[in-house]
């Protein structure tokens, strides 16, 4: 959901979904699911991009997924919000047990650094996914990242977990108390 003060434009050139890549940059099939769109604030003309992701589960596919994320960043140079289920963690505290894939965590951390993203603070919950077993594995795989220019302009941005309804994941709400002139209302994005 995007507040009524913004207009969702057609997807930007870097947008793709299953089976399609960025022309001339990725001949291999896409392993993750991405949807990128440009959003324009109607009164101010301020533009930013949003990418919703669903990361793959296989380790080899995760490496390609991270490369695809870097390619999207190079095609979307302005303010950028990236949200969704990454199926990756980059900190030990993002998992409730010690079974960690440290090499993959390091690769995800490098991708975050390479794309110059900042994670929005999560309030209301430590983990966003559960195996739902008697002794569950729980992880924080659903995330919201923003580019540095976004975080500077919208300093009070936050991520809040919504009420758990069903399934293994919990939906989140990203909001920002307006730091942009002429925004009049909060920007709210639900992933």
C-alpha positions as CSV (number, residue, x, y, z in Angstrom):
1,X,0.0,0.0,0.0
2,X,1.4,3.4,-0.9
3,X,-0.3,6.5,0.5
4,X,-2.6,8.5,-1.7
5,X,0.0,11.3,-2.0
6,X,2.1,9.2,-4.2
7,X,1.6,7.9,-7.7
8,X,3.0,4.5,-8.8
9,X,4.5,4.8,-12.2
10,X,5.0,2.0,-14.6
11,X,7.8,-0.4,-13.7
12,X,11.3,1.0,-14.4
13,X,13.6,-0.5,-17.0
14,X,15.4,-2.6,-14.3
15,X,12.2,-4.3,-13.4
16,X,11.7,-7.9,-14.0
17,X,9.9,-10.9,-12.7
18,X,10.5,-14.7,-13.0
19,X,12.3,-15.6,-16.2
20,X,13.3,-12.2,-17.3
21,X,16.6,-10.3,-16.7
22,X,18.1,-7.0,-17.4
23,X,18.7,-6.9,-21.1
24,X,22.3,-7.2,-22.0
25,X,23.4,-7.7,-18.4
26,X,22.1,-11.1,-17.3
27,X,21.7,-13.8,-20.0
28,X,21.2,-16.5,-17.3
29,X,17.7,-17.2,-16.0
30,X,16.6,-15.2,-13.0
31,X,16.6,-17.2,-9.8
32,X,15.0,-14.7,-7.5
33,X,11.8,-12.8,-7.9
34,X,12.1,-9.0,-8.2
35,X,9.6,-6.3,-8.9
36,X,10.9,-2.8,-9.2
37,X,8.8,0.3,-9.7
38,X,9.4,4.1,-9.7
39,X,7.1,6.1,-7.4
40,X,6.5,9.8,-7.8
41,X,5.1,12.1,-5.1
42,X,2.4,14.0,-6.9
43,X,2.8,17.5,-5.4
44,X,6.6,17.6,-5.1
45,X,7.6,15.5,-8.1
46,X,10.0,13.7,-5.7
47,X,10.9,10.2,-7.2
48,X,12.1,7.0,-5.6
49,X,12.2,3.4,-6.5
50,X,10.9,0.4,-4.7
51,X,12.0,-3.2,-5.2
52,X,10.1,-6.1,-3.7
53,X,12.1,-9.3,-3.5
54,X,11.6,-13.0,-2.9
55,X,15.0,-14.8,-2.5
56,X,15.8,-18.3,-3.6
57,X,16.5,-21.2,-1.1
58,X,19.4,-23.0,-2.8
59,X,22.9,-21.6,-2.0
60,X,24.0,-21.4,-5.6
61,X,20.9,-19.5,-6.6
62,X,21.5,-17.1,-3.7
63,X,24.8,-16.1,-5.2
64,X,23.1,-15.3,-8.5
65,X,20.3,-13.5,-6.6
66,X,22.9,-11.2,-4.8
67,X,24.5,-10.4,-8.2
68,X,21.0,-9.6,-9.6
69,X,20.4,-7.3,-6.7
70,X,23.7,-5.4,-7.4
71,X,22.6,-5.1,-11.1
72,X,19.3,-3.6,-10.1
73,X,21.1,-1.1,-7.9
74,X,23.2,0.0,-10.8
75,X,20.1,0.5,-12.9
76,X,18.2,2.4,-10.1
77,X,20.6,5.1,-8.9
78,X,18.1,7.3,-7.1
79,X,16.5,6.8,-3.7
80,X,15.7,3.2,-3.3
81,X,13.7,1.0,-0.9
82,X,14.2,-2.8,-1.1
83,X,11.9,-5.1,0.9
84,X,10.8,-8.6,1.0
85,X,11.8,-12.2,1.9
86,X,15.5,-12.4,1.2
87,X,15.8,-16.0,2.5
88,X,19.2,-14.8,3.9
89,X,20.6,-13.6,7.1
90,X,23.7,-11.5,7.7
91,X,24.0,-11.4,11.5
92,X,24.1,-14.3,13.9
93,X,21.4,-12.7,16.0
94,X,19.0,-13.1,13.0
95,X,18.7,-16.8,13.9
96,X,17.6,-18.5,17.2
97,X,20.2,-21.2,17.0
98,X,23.9,-21.6,16.2
99,X,23.5,-23.4,12.8
100,X,24.8,-20.6,10.7
101,X,26.1,-20.4,7.2
102,X,28.8,-17.8,7.9
103,X,30.1,-17.7,4.3
104,X,26.7,-16.9,2.9
105,X,26.1,-14.4,5.7
106,X,29.3,-12.7,4.7
107,X,28.3,-12.6,1.0
108,X,24.9,-11.1,1.9
109,X,26.7,-8.5,4.1
110,X,29.1,-7.6,1.2
111,X,26.1,-7.2,-1.1
112,X,24.5,-4.8,1.4
113,X,27.7,-2.9,1.5
114,X,28.2,-2.9,-2.3
115,X,24.7,-1.6,-2.9
116,X,25.1,1.0,-0.1
117,X,21.9,0.0,1.6
118,X,20.9,0.7,5.2
119,X,18.5,-1.6,7.1
120,X,15.5,0.0,8.7
121,X,15.1,-0.8,12.4
122,X,12.6,-3.5,13.1
123,X,10.3,-3.1,16.1
124,X,7.9,-5.6,17.6
125,X,9.6,-8.9,16.8
126,X,13.0,-10.5,16.6
127,X,12.3,-13.0,13.9
128,X,10.0,-13.0,10.8
129,X,10.0,-16.7,9.9
130,X,9.5,-19.9,11.9
131,X,9.8,-23.6,10.9
132,X,6.7,-24.2,13.1
133,X,8.2,-27.4,14.6
134,X,8.1,-28.5,18.3
135,X,11.6,-26.9,18.7
136,X,11.4,-24.3,15.9
137,X,14.2,-22.6,14.0
138,X,13.4,-19.0,13.7
139,X,15.1,-16.4,11.5
140,X,14.8,-12.8,10.4
141,X,14.7,-13.2,6.6
142,X,12.1,-10.5,5.8
143,X,13.9,-7.1,5.7
144,X,13.6,-3.6,4.5
145,X,16.6,-1.7,3.3
146,X,16.9,1.8,2.0
147,X,19.6,3.7,0.1
148,X,21.7,6.2,2.1
149,X,20.0,9.2,0.4
150,X,16.6,7.8,1.5
151,X,17.7,7.4,5.1
152,X,19.1,10.9,5.2
153,X,15.9,12.5,4.0
154,X,13.5,10.3,5.9
155,X,15.3,9.9,9.2
156,X,12.4,8.6,11.2
157,X,11.7,5.6,8.9
158,X,10.9,2.4,10.7
159,X,9.8,-1.1,10.1
160,X,7.0,-2.6,12.2
161,X,5.7,-6.2,12.1
162,X,2.0,-6.5,11.6
163,X,-0.2,-8.9,13.4
164,X,0.6,-12.6,12.6
165,X,-2.3,-14.2,10.8
166,X,-1.3,-17.5,9.3
167,X,1.6,-19.2,7.6
168,X,5.3,-19.1,8.4
169,X,6.1,-15.4,7.8
170,X,4.8,-12.2,9.3
171,X,3.9,-9.2,7.2
172,X,5.7,-5.9,7.9
173,X,4.8,-2.2,7.5
174,X,7.5,0.4,6.6
175,X,6.6,3.9,7.4
176,X,8.3,7.3,7.5
177,X,7.1,10.3,9.3
178,X,7.6,12.8,6.5
179,X,11.0,14.3,6.2
180,X,10.3,15.5,2.7
181,X,8.8,18.9,2.1
182,X,5.3,18.8,0.7
183,X,4.7,15.2,1.7
184,X,1.9,16.1,4.0
185,X,1.4,12.5,5.2
186,X,3.4,9.5,6.1
187,X,4.8,7.3,3.4
188,X,3.6,3.8,4.1
189,X,4.7,0.6,2.3
190,X,3.5,-2.8,3.1
191,X,5.8,-5.7,2.1
